[in-house]
Amino acid sequence: MRPPPVITSYSPDVNVVYNYEGDTRWFEVSTYTRLASSDRKVDVTWTINGTIVQTDSAATSSRCTNTSAKAGVCIVKAIVSDPYGSDEHEWIWKSAISTVVLNG
């Protein structure tokens, strides 16, 4: 039996991230499959608040970029999987309304 894939690194490297509404934010994961062979790939599914926003097949790393955050809190999740199992990482993404100060 082969072992499941493992997320070995992720970015941002904190679990809670902050932005202003409309800012660009990217999330990234890399995997390791615990095999001598480096050609074993995984599928990566990205969700925001439970809705699939991106899928990448046959990957060893994946990046999801988003600019559509509204003010509030979102849960972003990366799920890596293959026929032998899965692993996941989750971020809490907090976005605030940007305030603009006008001189005059």
N, C-alpha and C positions, 0 to 999 in steps of 0.2 A: 504494500500500500504506500503510495506516495504521500508526503506531507502536504498540507494546504499551503497556499501562498501567504506571505506575510508582508505587511506594509513596513518597510524598514526606515523610511524617512518621509517627512511631510513638511510642507511649507504653506502658510506661515507656521513657525514652530511653536506657536502658542495656541491654546484652545479657544480663546475668545479674541476676536478681532473687531476693530472699530473703523468705520468710514463715515463720510457724509453721503447723503442721498445722491445717487448718480455717479459717485466715484467708481473708478475701475478697481476691481479686486480680483486677484487670482489665487487659486488654491492648487497645490501640486502634491502628488504622492509618487513614491518609487517602491518597487516590490522586490522581494527575494523569494525564490521558490525552494530553497534548501536542496538543490540538486547540483551535481557536478556539471551538468549540462547548462549552459547559459542561454539556450534557445527556448526555454519554456516560457511561454507568454500567458498573460492573464487578460480577462475582460475587466474593464473599469467602468463602473456606473456611478454617475454623479447625481445627487438629488439635492434640491433645496425645498425644505419643508415637506419632504416626502414625494415631491414631483420630480420625475427624471428630467434632467436638463441636458445631459450629455452622456454618450456611451463611446468607449474606445475599445476596439477589439485587438487582440494579439499585441499587448503592450507590456513594457517593463516599467514605464513611467507614464504619467498623464497629468495634464494641466487643464483646469477649468477656469475660464475668465468670465466675469460677469460685470455688467454695468447697470443692471436694472433694479438694484436694491432700492426699495422705498424705506422711508424712516420706520424703524422698528427692529425686531429681532427675527433672524432667520437661522435655521439649522441647516448647515451644509454638510453633506456626508459623501465620502468616497468609499465605494465598496469594490474590492478586488476579488475576483473569483475565477475558478477553473473547475474541472470535474472533480477535484480532490478536496475542495472546500473554499472558504472565503475568509477575508479579514476586512475591517473597516476602520475609518477614522472620521471623527466628527468635530466640526467647529461650530461655535456660536458666533454669528456675524451680526453685530449691532451697528445700525446706521441711524444717523441723526440728521435732522434738517439743517442745512447749511444756512448760517445767518450772514447777511450782507449788510455792512455798515456804509451808508451813503454820506458823503460830505456835502454840506450845502446848507 
